[in-house]
Amino acid sequence: MLRYICWRVDAGLIRYDAARELQRRLVEARKCAAIPDVLLFCRHPHVVTLGRNGKPEHLLAGKRVLAQMNVELRPSDRGGDITYHGPGQVVGYPILDLTEHRRDVRWYVEQLEEVMIRATGDFGVRAKRVEGRHGIWVESRAGEEKLAAIGIHLSRWVTSHGFAYNVATDLRYFDLIVPCGIPDRRATSLERVLRRAASESEVRERLAYHFGEMFHTEMVSMTLSELKKATGSASLKREWQEGPSTEAAVTGGVRT
């Protein structure tokens, strides 16, 4: 029997900075139990983000090239190195209180990977984990290619950031970076693997279904405006305990 409620919100296209601020508000509200768990889906305009472990040399393009290609560059407090977000990609930001699930970072990352592996399997594609490398991977003639990336942040066991799943992503933008700091592996997309068009909305549905399955939650759809109203009210209460905040940026199940 399902034990938890999780709000599922499809935010559509949203700038990276706005999504980061929305996540901050959600984490704040979740810490004081003003809201249940949330799975926020969105898409970002072209942006390269540098995680806490990010190495500047893994950015292969200068500011002029980024400007010409209309790509923003933003720092991020998630774990991991450098990555790209853009159209054709399904981004998922789970805001979960792991004290109500399991206080285990590696377990959480593996759950997210399993969600994406199962969703990919629904399209007849076998995805897998690769030892020592977070995210999910598929085999190709060129070797292992990365289909989805994971980079998360924890604050007092409440999660933020999450995963980016390439559905119909223009993979040329990954040439601007060394994806996730791994020089000998390329990114791929579901469309490229399937060799046909793939629907972002269908991928979101499969991800949401398996997310509910893996975390034993009942997924309840909510609009972005409803979510903002709920978090706006919660932010005025300031009822959470102001004790020391234990924070970690996490990637691949390892605190960084």
N, C-alpha and C positions, 0 to 999 in steps of 0.2 A: 504494500500500500504506500502511496506517495506521502511523504512527510513534510515537504516544503512547498512554498509558493515562490515562483520566480517571475518577475515582470519581464516580458519580452517587448523591446521597443525597437522599431525600425526608424532610425533618424534620417535616413536618406543621405544626401550629399552634405557634408559638414566640414568646415576647415579644421585642421589638426589642433590649433590652439583652442578653438571653441570646444572641441571634443575633450580636450584635456581638462578644461575648466568644468565642463559638465561632469566628468568623472570625479573631479575633486569634490564637487557638491554631493554626488551620490555616495562616495566613500564616507564623507562627513555624516550624512544621514544614516547610512548603514551602521556606522559605529554606535550610534545611539538607538539603534533598533527602530528608527522612525519609518523605515521602509524595509521590505523584504529584499531578497537577492534580486539582482537585475542582470539581464543579458541585453546589452546595447549593441545593435547592429548599425553600421554606417558605412559610407564611402567617403574617401578624402580626395580633394583635388591633388594634383601632383605635388608630392612632398617627400623629401629625404629626411629621415630622423636618425639622430645619433644617440644611442643608448648610453647608459652609465659606463659601460665597458668599451664604448666606441673609440676607434682609433681614427684620427683625422686623415691619415694617409689612405684609409679605405674609401675616401671620397675621391673619385677619379676625375671629376669635372670641377673647373673653377667657377667663381661666382658669375662670370660673364656668360658661360655656357648654360648654367642653371637658369639665369634670367632669360636668355634667348628661348629656352625650352619651357619657360613658365613654371619652373620647379622651385618650391620653397625649400629652405634648409632649416630644420628646427632641432634643438636639443630635446631629449626626453629622459624622464626619470625611470623608464623601464629598464629591465636587464637586457643584456645582449649588446651587439655591436651596431652596425649601420644597416638600414633597410629602406626600402622604397614603398610608398603607398600611392595609389592612384585609381583612376576609373577602371572598372572591370574587376575590381578586387572586393571581396566581402571581408570587412573588418569586424571582429567581435570583441567587445569589451565586457567581460563578466565582472560584476561587482558582487562578490560573494563573501560572506562571513564564514571563514573556514572553521571557526570554533563550533559552528553548527553542522559541519560536515566531517572534516578530519584535519587536524593540525599537522599537515605533512606537505611540504612544498613539492617534493618530488612526486608524490601521489597526485597532487593537483595538476602539475604539468602533464603527467601521463594521462590523466583523465581528459584534458583538452586534446591531446594528441589522439586519443582513442575516439573522441567525438568526430574529429576530422577524418580519421581512417575509415570509420563506419559510414560517414556521409559520402566519402569518395567511393566506397564499395557499392553504394546504391546506384552509382552510375556505371558499374561494371569495371571499375578501375581498382587495381590492388595498390594501395599505399602502405607505407611501412615506416617504422622508426629506424634510425641509424645510430648505433652506439656512439655516445659522445657528442652527438649533434642534435640539437633540439629541432622541433618542427616535424613535418611529415615529408616523405620522399617517394618518388616513383622511379622505376627502372626505365632507361631508354637505351638506344644504341650508343649514346655518348657516355653512358654510365648513370649514376644516381643523380637525379635532378630534384630540386626542392619545389614542392607544390604549395606549401604553407609554412609560415614562420610563427614563432611564439616568442613573446617577450613580456614579462609581467612585473608587477610591483606589489609589495605587501606593506600594509601599515596596520599594526595591531591585528594581524591576521585577516584583514579585509583586503581583497584583491582589486587590482585595477590593471589597465592595459589588457593584453590578451593575445589574439591571433589575427593573422592576415592570410586569407585564402585566395589564391590566384584563380579566378574563373575565366575571364576574358581579358586579362591584363595585357597591355602592350609591353612585351618583355624587353623591348629596346631600352626602356628606361632603367633597367637593371644594369645596363652597361655603364651607367654613371657612377656605379659603386662596386665594391667587392662585397656581394651580398652576404650579410651576416659575418663578414670577415673571413669567408672561406674562399680562397682564390681559385681552387680547382673544381668548383661545382657551380652549375648554372641553375637559374630559376626556370620553372616551367609553369604552364597554366592548364586548367582542366580542358579548355578548348583545344590546346595543342595536343594533349594526350589523346583526347577523343577523336581529333581531326574533324570536328564539327562544332557548330555553335552550342554554347551552354548558357543556361539561364541563371542569372544571379539570384533571382527570386526563388527558383527551385532549390538552389544550393543553400540559401538561407533557411528554407523550410526543413531541409534534411539536417542541417547543422542544429537548428532549434530542437528538432525531434530527438536527436541523439544526445544533445545536451541535457534535456529533461530526463532521458533514459539513464545517462551516466551519473547524474547528480541527484536522481530520485526526486525531481521537482515537477510540479504542475506548472506548465508554461502558460501565463496569462498575458494576452496581448494588451498593450497600452500605447496610446499615441504619445508623441514627443511633447505636445503641449500639456497633456495630463501628467506626464512625468515631471516636467518643469514646475508645474503647480505644486505637486507633491513635495518635491525637494525644496522649493522656495519656502513652503510652510515649515518644513523640517529645519531649515537653516536658521529660522528665527527663534527656534526653541532653545538651542544651545544646551541641550540636556545631557550630552555625553560627558564622561569623566575626563578631566583635563590632565590626566597622569602622563608619564613619559610615553612617547610613541615609539614603538619598536618597528622600524621600517627596514625593508630589504628590497632591493631590485633583484629580480630572479630571472634566470634563463636556463633552460634545459634541466630544471629541477635543482639547481645549485645556487645558493645565495651568493650574491656578488657585492 
